[in-house]
């Protein structure tokens, strides 16, 4: 796959004395509209050798396109050429570690042009970061990935599921796990303070652990304590995330920022003001967001009161059978259902009741909402999509220059297969919330720079050849809430570290991904 490139016609016509030597490259992406991640778009060529970009050629007026002598040329005329997209919040860790090589390709992402994903978000990342990052050596993966050490995994390992503060010894053990994760390449500390048992932690406990990540150059990434009005409320939860960043001395990143549920809809401007104030005061605060009005969670997490979850699933099931708790439970579930907008706003996407709203389950069973929800949870804890955000809030968050694109990819929600493509088709093309350049840069260069992904997120000489070529007329999500696993349309070519992962609009089956260990601050790990 060698291309002898002859820098011929153009240079001669401008009066160069002798012809330059042919350039030795592997691949030429020719004549596309190039968004480098740093500047206004232009028409030109991208030259790739091995895993790197060697040149970006800008067609200027009066300069003819480069002449090439061989065949491995990708015609990108009429196409957008951009840095491969970077997804800072996903739940693809299991797929990346799967026994099935086809799963490890992550087709849902490649077919949207996503070339890098983060895992271990929401506090879920195992402290054994070395193992997570090491697995790609033995088992090839389709995309690059980086990993968090997760507060939930750490706390569960040391304290268990109970609602109590850690002892001093346990605190030391938790710190040691965070340090170990950081020193083996974690991006930082992730939390999901909404979820039990992480929700049992006080702010100070999280600050102490975040500080250990910060000392080693990590960031704090948080699914905040409350995106709605469950406990402290959205505004206070945002304040807490900012405080943890400030007191922990590290950059803070708010996962999938949103105003969830009827009680907080319309609060986006107030939340944005809080983040802007912190940024103005010199703090480094950012967020990511998925472009969907439904969130994805589980039936237990969306409806069960936190007190009822103390002790995990066995304790929850026991409480279902305790007549003394029945009324308290009913009141709590009813209130959470109200916040979520009612039983028709919860669509179950897994298990026996897949593709039915809770309202439909109620009807079929002839039961009220609480009884039906408990009956479903007795069988399992299915994923649900919960329609709970307004378009005005979504657009307001999206317009902020500190908001990146992130899928929060997890099963049953179309965001896995469609986030980036939908953001383009709906919020760039149809609704004009963002320009194409803003969409591209907030999906590539910005996350790469903010999270310190060296030589990624930009199309420039020396950078890794993570590239997407898509058709601006057809790039769109095909996945829907009813059919969440349809691959996106419109992506023609994807390179991952120079490996052609998508060619002529189809997966090649080639796995070019790598683990991306974060380099801890020099001297911070012994
Ligand atoms: Zn989350």
Boltz pocket constraint, residues with backbone or C-beta under 6 A from the ligand:
constraints:
  - pocket:
      binder: B
      contacts: [[A, 122], [A, 192], [A, 223], [A, 255], [A, 256], [A, 408]]
      max_distance: 6.0
